Amino acid sequence: MNAQKPSILIVEDEAKLRRLLELQLLDEGFLSQSAADAETGLQLLDKEKFDLIVTDFKLPGMTGLEFLQAAKRINAGIPVIIMTAYGTVESAVEAMKFGASDYVLKPFSLAELVLVIRKELDTHRLREENRTLREALGRRYHYDNIVAHSEKMQAVLALIERVAPTNSTVLLGGESGVGKDLIAHAIHQHSQRSSGPFIKINSTAIPENLLESELFGYEKGAFSGATTSKPGKFELADKGTLFLDEIGDVPPAIQVKLLRVLQERSFERLGGTKTLKVDVRLVAATNRDLRAALEDGTFREDLYYRLNVVAIDIPPLRDHKEDIPALANFFLEKFAHESGKPIKGITPAAMNLLMDFHWPGNVRELENIIERGVTLSSGSTLDAADIHLDSARPRPATAGPAPVLPEGFTLDQWEEEAIREALRRANGNKSQAARALGLSRNALRYRLSKMGVPDPAEKES
């Protein structure tokens, strides 16, 4: 990418809008070329180097999706922003599955489009840098309150190093207790927003009927007991970072409003009519598989693709056990200082116990066990007797004497056979078959499409 002036390819059949985009991008310090149709755009892309494409979804002679696929064959890594009318949002989301980076809804402001372009250029730069991440790991990264000596955790810190200075939305994944809140805070502290507020909200800790007012605020009289107006977390996080933990558990109605904030940076308070504008960077976290949530219909596809700009997956503690000694000593020093106890170390026997444990609760569980050991210890070191592990919690089996699948079947084959049998028993009724399988109807349709099974008219019971 040209560090001084990124080059943008505009593909738009409406001459007036095309010219307007060219002038705006020129004013913003970009280089640009434009094409009135997909074929001309592909010819330009084949001859010259561009850093990003902005294209209308509806083009003469070729659909936006066909153009996207053709452009990706020429330059697989180039970011593509789709301009689309409200009625084709679903198509734009479909295009994101095939490699589009983002979309803007018509009519849009030029300032909004420029913001999206800058964000995608930043994200693309991050992805390009991440290709050399292994080499970059020759440098050791260090962040306050994060112990990360292992290669896997150094990779996480290297991603923080790259994403923090940008305004890109970040989606943190990982099991409960791996330290997603510490990673989110590190991203904020090393961003250009570090002097602004860092606001955290856990969607599972707030009743569903109160979550909307917590996020977006409310006006006086919006509901019984609303005697005054109150700003929400988005307003409080203006010019800073909002960390939304457990995003996968946000109800569908709130997901719609979150999508609007990410798209337009605006919202209304509960019970209000005034549109409020905010400048907030969103860092979201989940311990759920959001792709599975997409499949069963509990999480919006368009919101997922807005959130999943830069994904950082934090490994469970059992996958980087080499960090356990440093983590244990870090927590020991912390709690010994807080309690005023002269505990100076951990015996080899105690450390062996820690290293052999499976850690279903991850770093948080390790911290709690060290705190308990320090509290109850009467010696100058933590010994094995001071380490109280929850041995009642099952560990994963290392070997299984009996196969879990019928002989000769793969998992996919066994799943397909179960689906076909459920359909036979339901006489072709997909709703009944889905209930028998414990799936949503959409999840069953998704699996049928993967199997290549045609989708005939539903048989009603």
PENORNOR-V675437 format. One record per backbone hydrogen bond with DSSP energy under -1.0 kcal/mol. CO is the residue of the C=O (numbers start at 0). NH is the residue of the N-H. If there is no record, write none. Layout:
co:CO nh:NH
co:CO nh:NH
//
This chain:
co:5 nh:30
co:6 nh:50
co:6 nh:51
co:7 nh:32
co:8 nh:53
co:9 nh:34
co:10 nh:55
co:13 nh:17
co:14 nh:18
co:15 nh:19
co:16 nh:20
co:17 nh:21
co:18 nh:22
co:19 nh:23
co:20 nh:24
co:21 nh:25
co:22 nh:26
co:23 nh:27
co:24 nh:29
co:25 nh:28
co:30 nh:7
co:32 nh:9
co:34 nh:11
co:36 nh:40
co:37 nh:41
co:38 nh:42
co:39 nh:43
co:40 nh:44
co:41 nh:45
co:42 nh:46
co:43 nh:47
co:51 nh:8
co:52 nh:80
co:53 nh:10
co:54 nh:82
co:56 nh:63
co:62 nh:66
co:63 nh:67
co:64 nh:68
co:65 nh:69
co:66 nh:70
co:67 nh:71
co:68 nh:72
co:69 nh:73
co:70 nh:74
co:74 nh:77
co:78 nh:52
co:79 nh:100
co:79 nh:101
co:80 nh:54
co:81 nh:103
co:82 nh:56
co:83 nh:105
co:84 nh:87
co:85 nh:88
co:87 nh:91
co:88 nh:92
co:89 nh:93
co:90 nh:94
co:91 nh:95
co:92 nh:96
co:94 nh:99
co:95 nh:98
co:101 nh:81
co:103 nh:83
co:108 nh:112
co:109 nh:113
co:110 nh:114
co:111 nh:115
co:112 nh:116
co:113 nh:117
co:114 nh:118
co:115 nh:119
co:116 nh:120
co:117 nh:121
co:118 nh:122
co:119 nh:123
co:120 nh:124
co:121 nh:125
co:122 nh:126
co:123 nh:127
co:124 nh:128
co:125 nh:129
co:128 nh:131
co:129 nh:132
co:131 nh:135
co:132 nh:136
co:134 nh:137
co:135 nh:138
co:142 nh:145
co:149 nh:153
co:150 nh:154
co:151 nh:155
co:152 nh:156
co:153 nh:157
co:154 nh:158
co:155 nh:159
co:156 nh:160
co:157 nh:161
co:158 nh:162
co:159 nh:163
co:162 nh:165
co:168 nh:309
co:169 nh:283
co:170 nh:311
co:171 nh:285
co:172 nh:313
co:174 nh:177
co:176 nh:363
co:178 nh:182
co:179 nh:183
co:180 nh:184
co:181 nh:185
co:182 nh:186
co:183 nh:187
co:184 nh:188
co:185 nh:189
co:187 nh:190
co:190 nh:193
co:192 nh:195
co:196 nh:240
co:198 nh:242
co:200 nh:244
co:201 nh:204
co:206 nh:209
co:206 nh:210
co:209 nh:213
co:210 nh:214
co:211 nh:215
co:212 nh:216
co:213 nh:232
co:214 nh:233
co:216 nh:269
co:217 nh:229
co:218 nh:221
co:222 nh:225
co:224 nh:226
co:225 nh:220
co:229 nh:217
co:231 nh:235
co:232 nh:236
co:234 nh:237
co:236 nh:239
co:239 nh:280
co:240 nh:198
co:241 nh:282
co:242 nh:200
co:243 nh:284
co:244 nh:202
co:245 nh:248
co:246 nh:249
co:250 nh:254
co:251 nh:255
co:252 nh:256
co:253 nh:257
co:254 nh:258
co:255 nh:259
co:256 nh:260
co:257 nh:261
co:258 nh:262
co:259 nh:263
co:260 nh:264
co:264 nh:277
co:266 nh:275
co:268 nh:271
co:269 nh:218
co:275 nh:266
co:278 nh:238
co:280 nh:241
co:281 nh:169
co:282 nh:243
co:283 nh:171
co:284 nh:246
co:285 nh:173
co:287 nh:289
co:288 nh:292
co:289 nh:293
co:290 nh:294
co:291 nh:295
co:292 nh:297
co:292 nh:298
co:299 nh:303
co:300 nh:304
co:301 nh:305
co:302 nh:306
co:303 nh:307
co:306 nh:308
co:309 nh:170
co:311 nh:172
co:315 nh:318
co:316 nh:319
co:319 nh:322
co:320 nh:323
co:322 nh:326
co:323 nh:327
co:324 nh:328
co:325 nh:329
co:326 nh:330
co:327 nh:331
co:328 nh:332
co:329 nh:333
co:330 nh:334
co:331 nh:335
co:332 nh:336
co:333 nh:337
co:334 nh:338
co:335 nh:339
co:335 nh:340
co:340 nh:342
co:344 nh:381
co:346 nh:350
co:347 nh:351
co:348 nh:352
co:349 nh:353
co:350 nh:354
co:351 nh:355
co:358 nh:361
co:360 nh:364
co:361 nh:365
co:362 nh:366
co:363 nh:367
co:364 nh:368
co:365 nh:369
co:366 nh:370
co:367 nh:371
co:368 nh:372
co:369 nh:373
co:370 nh:374
co:371 nh:375
co:372 nh:376
co:379 nh:343
co:381 nh:346
co:382 nh:385
co:383 nh:386
co:388 nh:390
co:389 nh:392
co:405 nh:408
co:409 nh:413
co:410 nh:414
co:411 nh:415
co:412 nh:416
co:413 nh:417
co:414 nh:418
co:415 nh:419
co:416 nh:420
co:417 nh:421
co:418 nh:422
co:419 nh:423
co:420 nh:424
co:421 nh:425
co:422 nh:427
co:423 nh:426
co:425 nh:428
co:428 nh:432
co:429 nh:433
co:430 nh:434
co:431 nh:435
co:432 nh:436
co:433 nh:438
co:439 nh:443
co:440 nh:444
co:441 nh:445
co:442 nh:446
co:443 nh:447
co:444 nh:448
co:445 nh:449
co:446 nh:450
co:447 nh:452
//
